[in-house]
Amino acid sequence: MDNAAEQAQPRIAMSDAGKCYGALQVFRGINLEVGEREVVAIIGPSGCGKTTLLRCIDGLIPLSAGEVLIEGNRVAGPREGVAMVFQHFGLFPWKTMFQNVAYGLRLAGASHAQIAEKVPKFVELVGLSGFEHYYPYQISGGMQQRCGLARALSVEPRVLLMDEPFGAVDAQTREILQFELLRIWEMRPTTMVFVTHSIDEAVLMGDRVVVLKGRPAGVHEIVEVDLPRPRDRATLLQPRFAELREHVWGTLMADARQAEFEVKR
């Protein structure tokens, strides 16, 4: 394959992807490509299968139909070069921050010297220098999520998957972490798929917003986010940001209300 063909190949490609649990079909017929250094936000009503889709991309659970390719290779399980950040931090409570960040490197076979060199760099990158020897219970939720992000970034993934990474922190911390992640991505751009319930977050973070709708869910619309990068707090004040947010919200409103009714019923 020549260089031009390699560059044209998407980092992630999903073809007619579907997932069933017995008679329940969660999603079907999903076709999606994600390019190198592209951020794609996935949004949809509660219960539409956003997290399930992300776990299928990661290889944590198998598809029932179709396939996922990462760098041209079929996903049949977790693979090198792909890292995930979970909503509830996923830290080991008996390990220090340093040990938690080092965990992925140890799994990847890194030497003690490599770990000693890399971990402090990524701890500093996420703003946790000085807290390396603290345990998760000793620090805030926002700091715990920074630790989870450092652990994912330390293996220098070519694909970063994020499942509602800021959903478990308060609103102020969430906003701080959003801009921290944007800063880190500008320094180390990579392919990122970001699942969220927040329309503002999807528009702020994404190059494209994939809207899932229906039962079973499918791709209803892919919204191109034509906001310039780098993005910061001023981005939230741009008229185009408001237009995009209202467009996505209008697309989701009916399904979101139906999902809320079904949950309360």
SVG drawing of the C-alpha trace seen along z (x, -y; Angstrom):
<svg xmlns="http://www.w3.org/2000/svg" viewBox="-46 -35 62 50">
<polyline fill="none" stroke="black" stroke-width="0.4" points="0.0,0.0 1.4,-3.4 1.6,-6.4 -1.4,-8.2 -3.5,-5.1 -2.4,-4.7 -3.2,-8.3 -6.7,-7.9 -7.5,-4.9 -9.7,-5.7 -8.4,-5.0 -11.7,-3.4 -14.3,-1.9 -17.6,-0.4 -19.6,1.5 -23.3,2.5 -22.6,2.8 -25.3,4.3 -25.7,5.6 -28.4,7.8 -29.0,9.2 -31.3,12.1 -34.4,10.6 -33.4,7.0 -31.7,5.3 -29.7,2.3 -28.4,0.8 -28.2,1.9 -26.8,0.9 -24.2,-1.5 -21.7,-2.7 -19.1,-5.2 -15.6,-6.1 -13.3,-8.1 -10.1,-9.6 -6.6,-10.2 -6.6,-13.1 -10.4,-13.4 -12.7,-13.8 -16.1,-12.3 -18.8,-12.8 -21.6,-10.3 -24.9,-11.5 -28.4,-10.1 -31.3,-9.5 -30.7,-7.4 -30.7,-3.7 -29.9,-4.0 -26.7,-2.0 -24.0,-4.7 -21.8,-2.9 -22.4,0.5 -21.3,-0.9 -18.1,-2.3 -17.3,1.0 -17.8,2.8 -15.2,0.5 -12.9,1.3 -13.4,5.0 -14.7,5.5 -17.9,7.0 -18.5,8.6 -20.8,7.3 -23.8,9.4 -23.6,8.2 -21.1,6.3 -17.6,5.4 -15.3,2.8 -11.9,2.2 -9.1,0.3 -6.2,-0.6 -7.6,1.9 -7.6,4.8 -10.8,6.5 -11.5,5.9 -12.0,9.2 -10.9,8.1 -9.0,5.3 -5.9,4.3 -2.7,2.5 -2.9,-1.2 -6.5,-1.7 -7.2,-3.1 -10.5,-3.8 -11.4,-6.3 -14.5,-5.3 -17.1,-7.4 -16.4,-6.1 -12.6,-6.6 -11.8,-2.9 -8.9,-3.4 -7.6,-0.7 -8.3,-2.0 -5.3,-0.1 -2.9,-1.7 -1.4,-5.2 -1.9,-7.7 1.6,-6.8 0.8,-3.1 -2.6,-3.6 -1.0,-5.6 1.7,-3.0 -0.8,-0.1 -1.4,-0.3 2.4,-0.6 3.0,2.5 0.4,4.4 2.1,3.3 5.4,4.7 7.2,1.5 10.4,1.7 10.8,0.1 13.1,-2.5 10.4,-3.3 7.7,-3.6 9.9,-5.8 10.5,-8.1 7.0,-8.2 4.6,-8.3 5.9,-11.7 5.5,-13.2 1.8,-12.2 1.1,-13.1 2.4,-16.6 0.4,-16.7 -2.9,-16.3 -1.9,-18.6 -1.4,-16.1 2.3,-16.7 2.8,-16.4 -0.1,-13.9 1.7,-10.8 1.7,-9.1 -1.9,-9.8 -4.6,-7.1 -7.9,-7.7 -9.9,-8.1 -7.6,-11.0 -8.3,-13.2 -11.3,-14.7 -13.4,-13.2 -11.9,-15.6 -8.4,-14.6 -9.3,-10.9 -10.6,-11.4 -7.3,-13.3 -5.5,-10.2 -7.6,-7.9 -6.9,-10.1 -3.1,-10.1 -3.3,-6.3 -4.9,-6.1 -2.5,-8.6 0.6,-7.1 0.4,-4.2 0.3,-6.8 -2.8,-5.4 -3.6,-6.0 -7.3,-5.7 -8.7,-7.1 -12.2,-6.1 -14.1,-8.1 -17.3,-6.9 -19.0,-9.9 -15.6,-10.7 -16.9,-13.8 -20.3,-12.5 -19.4,-11.6 -18.1,-15.0 -19.8,-18.3 -20.7,-20.9 -17.8,-23.2 -15.2,-20.4 -16.7,-19.1 -16.2,-22.4 -12.6,-22.6 -11.8,-19.1 -13.4,-19.7 -10.9,-22.5 -8.1,-20.5 -8.8,-17.7 -9.0,-20.2 -5.6,-21.5 -4.1,-18.0 -5.6,-17.0 -4.0,-20.1 -0.6,-19.0 -1.1,-15.3 -3.8,-15.0 -5.1,-11.5 -8.3,-9.8 -10.9,-10.2 -14.5,-8.9 -16.3,-10.6 -19.7,-9.4 -21.7,-12.0 -25.2,-13.0 -24.3,-16.7 -25.1,-18.5 -22.8,-21.4 -20.0,-19.0 -20.5,-17.1 -20.4,-20.4 -17.5,-21.8 -15.3,-18.7 -16.2,-17.2 -15.2,-17.7 -18.4,-15.8 -21.4,-14.9 -23.0,-11.5 -26.7,-11.5 -28.1,-8.1 -31.9,-7.7 -34.6,-5.0 -35.2,-1.6 -33.1,0.2 -30.8,-2.8 -29.1,-3.9 -27.2,-6.9 -29.9,-9.6 -27.6,-12.4 -23.9,-13.3 -23.4,-17.0 -20.2,-18.7 -18.9,-21.0 -17.3,-23.9 -15.9,-25.7 -12.2,-26.7 -9.6,-25.1 -8.1,-25.6 -11.3,-25.9 -11.7,-27.6 -14.3,-29.3 -14.8,-31.9 -16.0,-29.2 -19.1,-28.8 -20.0,-32.5 -19.8,-32.1 -23.2,-32.4 -22.3,-29.3 -21.8,-27.3 -25.4,-28.2 -26.7,-27.3 -25.1,-23.9 -26.3,-23.2 -29.9,-24.1 -29.7,-22.0 -28.6,-18.9 -31.1,-19.5 -33.9,-19.9 -33.0,-16.6 -32.9,-14.8 -35.8,-16.5 -38.7,-14.1 -36.6,-11.0 -35.2,-12.4 -38.7,-13.2 -39.9,-9.7 -36.9,-8.1 -37.6,-10.1 -41.2,-9.0 -40.3,-5.3 -37.8,-5.6 -40.4,-7.1 -43.2,-4.8"/>
</svg>
